[in-house]
Amino acid sequence: MAKKQFKAESKKLMNLMINSIYTNKEIFLREIISNASDAMDKLYYRSLTDTNMKIDHDDFKIEIVIDKEKRTLTIRDNGCGMTEEELENNLGTIARSGSSLFKEGMEKKEDIDIIGQFGVGFYSAFMVSSKVEVISRSYDSDKAYSWVSTGTDGYSIKETTKENYGTDIILTIKEDSEEENYSEYLDPYRIRNLVKKYSDYITYPICMEMEHSKKKEGTKDEYETVKEVETLNSLVPLWKKNKSDVQQEDYDTFYSDKFFDYEKPLMHIHTSAEGTVSYQSLLYIPSHAPYDYYTKEYEKGLQLYSNGVLIMEKCKELLPDYYSFVKGVVDSPDLSLNISRETLQQDRVLKVIAKNIEKKIHDELKKLMDQNRTDYEKFFQAFGMQLKFGVYNNYGMDKDKLQDLLMFYSSKEKKMISLKEYVEKMPKEQEYIYYACGETVDKIDLLPQVDQLKEKDYDILYLTEYVDEFALQTLMEFEGKKFMNASTTNLDLATAEEKEKLKKLNEENKDMFATMKEAIPEMKEIRFTSRLKNHPVCLVSDGAISVEMEKVINAMPTDEKIKASTILEINESHPIAQKLKDLYKKDKDELKEYTKILYAQARLIEGLPIDNPTEISNLICTELSK
C-alpha cells in the first residue's frame, strides 16, 4: 500500500511535540503503557453490558519485550485493539483521541477511568524511535493491520496476521549519538525503573522477562543465569486502599521507598474525597527537615497522578510555601491535562484540590498540637520557622490560617506554648502579650528589660529565631490582645505617681543628659528609668524597628543597612545614677567617658557590636586603675 501523508497541521504538531513539548524523553513509555491500559479498560467496560462477550478481567496484562539485536522494544496488550479505520483515524490524525471519544460515549456510566484524553502521547515514541510499527487486531474482527511510520514523512497501513486481539507497539530504538544514549531503553533494568517510576499503579500487570542469578541445584557455590517473567508494577496504590486494610508499617515503608528518607515520618494523612471533585491523597509530615530545606535549591511539591499514572514529579501548585515540607501523592481522575502531560492547566479542579489539601494539613497539625504535644514540638522544631515565614510573607495575607499553629518559649512555663495558651493564662489586668528577643532563652532571661515584667508576674514569650518578631508584628494582635516588646519605649508599667516622679527627675537632669549625649550623639535620648531593678542600664527601641530587627536586617547579604532609633535608659535607683550626677558637677569630661562605657555595656547586653572596642577597653582600664 502506498505511503500516506500526515495532514499538514498534524505534521507540524508532531515536529513541535518531538522537538519541543516533551523535554523528558523517558515519558514515552508511560504514554504507551497508559494507552494500553485504556484499551483494556474499554474492552472490560463493554463486557459489563454485553453478555455475549466472554472476558475475564484477570487475563488482562501488558507485556514488554526487549530484543537488543534488533534494537526493538515491544509493548503488547490484549485490549480492544483497532480496526483499519481506527488505525487511520487514531494514528493518522494527531490529537484525535479514541479514548476521549470513548469517554464521551460513556459519560453517564460510573467507575470509568480513561487515562489518555488527547491522543498525542503515542507520538512521543518518535523521540526515541527511528521507526514505530503498530500491529493491531480489533476484538470484533479476525483481520489484523499494521501501521508503520518513521516520523513526519508519513505512514502506511496494510493487512497482516495476529493470533489474538489487542495491540503490539514495536519501537525500533534510535542509534546512540554523542548527545543521547538511546540504548538505555533496551536495558531491562532501566525499563523496570521507568515502569516503577511512572506506571507503578496501573491496574493491570506489566510483565517483562528478567534475568536472575540462581544457585545451581546440587552445588554450593555455582550459579547460573535464568530468565523469569516478572510483574514490574504494584498494581494497587497504597492511597487507593481502605485505611482499615493498611498497617502503620505499610505507610512507613511506602514513605521510605518513595521519598528516600531513612527516618520514619512524624505522621501521615490519608484522604479520599468524592463529589464535584474527586481525589485521593497520601501526605506525610517528615520528622526532620531535609539538609537543603532552607536553601534555594529545595523544591516543594506533591507527586501528581491521574488514575495511577504519574503526571508530575513535584506539583508545586498543590502546596502553599508554608507547607512546603509536606511530602506525598495526589491522584485524581478529574484533572485536566495539557497537550504534553508535563504541566497542568490552572483550572478550577486543581485549585479546589489544593485548597482542600491545605485545610486538611492545618487541621491535622492542630490536632497533633492538641493531642500529642511531644510530636508537635518535634515538628515545630524542624518546620516552625517555615510557618512563621508564612505569617510574615505576602504582607500577612495568610496569618489567620497559621496563627493557631505557632509556638514560642514561655518564661513562666519554661516550655513552648501556643498563643492561645498564653492568652488563656493572662491575668485580667494584663493588657498586652509581652515578648523579648535574643539569641538564646538564657540570654533573653538575663535582659534588664524583662525584670519589670517578671516582677508583675507576667509571662514573656522569648523569641530566639530571626523571623519571630517580624511574624508577631505582622500578626499585630491575637484574640484582641496586642503584642508588646519588652525592649520598647512604649512599655511602662509604672503607676501615675511613679511616672510623675520620674518625669520630674528627668527634667531636673536634662542638662546632664545633654552633656552625656555629646559623647554618644547617635542616641535619640538619654534618661532615667524605673523599669530596671538590679541592672544599671539598658537600650530601648523607639519606633517600628527594634534593636533585634536591626541585627537581623543588617546581617543579610545586602548593601542596605538600617539603624533602630534607640534610647539609653539608666536605672534611677542604681548607685551609678548618683555617680553620674556627681561627675556632672565635678568633671564633665570624665562623665562623657563614663557615658561611653555605659553605652558600650548596653550594646553588649543587646548583642550589638561596639564600633570602638579599643577605646572602650582603655576607658575601662583607666577607671579600674583609679
Summary of the structure (lengths in Angstrom):
residues: 626
radius of gyration: 35.9
end to end distance: 113.2
largest distance: 118.6
contacts: 1888
relative contact order: 0.06
helix: 42%
strand: 22%
